[in-house]
Amino acid sequence: MTRLMEKAVEALRSLPEEQQDAVAGFVLSEIEADHRWAATSLQHADKLRKLADEAREDFQAGRTSELDPETL
C-alpha cells in the first residue's frame, strides 16, 4: 500500500463508522466502474479505434471546430 493510501486509511479511521462505510462504498464503486470501463474498452477496441481514426481524419480535413462549453 502506498504512503498516501495509508494516510487516507488512517484519516478514515477517525470518522464514524457510517462515514467510513460511505467512503468505502464510493471507492469500491469507482474501482468496479474502472474494471467495467476497461473490459468494455477491450471488448469494443476495434470500434473505438475506428471512431478515433474518423475523428482524426475529420480534424485533419478541417471538418471540426473548437468546442465552446458556454454554448452547450
C-alpha positions in Angstrom: 0.0 0.0 0.0 1.3 3.5 -0.8 2.0 6.0 1.8 -0.8 8.2 0.6 -3.2 5.4 0.8 -2.0 4.6 4.3 -2.5 8.2 5.3 -6.1 8.2 3.8 -6.9 5.0 5.7 -5.6 6.4 8.9 -7.7 9.5 8.4 -10.8 7.4 7.7 -10.3 5.5 11.0 -11.1 8.8 12.8 -14.5 9.0 11.1 -17.7 7.5 12.4 -18.5 4.0 11.0 -21.3 5.4 8.8 -19.0 7.8 7.1 -16.3 5.1 6.8 -18.8 2.9 5.1 -19.9 5.7 2.8 -16.3 6.4 1.7 -15.6 2.7 1.3 -18.7 2.2 -0.8 -17.7 5.1 -3.0 -14.1 3.8 -3.5 -15.3 0.3 -4.3 -17.9 1.5 -6.8 -15.2 3.6 -8.5 -12.9 0.6 -8.7 -15.7 -1.5 -10.2 -16.5 1.2 -12.7 -12.9 1.3 -13.8 -13.0 -2.5 -14.3 -16.2 -2.3 -16.3 -14.7 0.5 -18.5 -11.5 -1.5 -19.1 -13.5 -4.6 -20.1 -15.8 -2.6 -22.3 -12.9 -0.8 -23.9 -11.2 -4.1 -24.7 -14.4 -5.6 -26.0 -15.0 -2.7 -28.4 -11.4 -1.8 -29.2 -11.9 -2.1 -32.9 -15.0 0.2 -32.9 -13.2 2.8 -30.7 -10.1 2.7 -32.9 -12.3 3.3 -36.0 -14.1 6.2 -34.3 -10.8 7.7 -33.3 -9.4 7.4 -36.8 -12.6 9.1 -38.2 -12.3 11.9 -35.7 -8.6 12.4 -36.6 -9.4 12.4 -40.3 -12.2 15.0 -39.8 -9.8 17.2 -37.8 -7.1 17.0 -40.4 -9.6 17.8 -43.2 -10.8 20.8 -41.3 -14.3 19.4 -40.7 -14.2 20.1 -37.0 -14.5 23.2 -34.9 -13.4 24.1 -31.3 -16.0 23.2 -28.7 -17.2 26.2 -26.7 -18.7 24.9 -23.4 -20.5 28.2 -23.0 -22.8 27.4 -25.9 -23.8 24.0 -24.7 
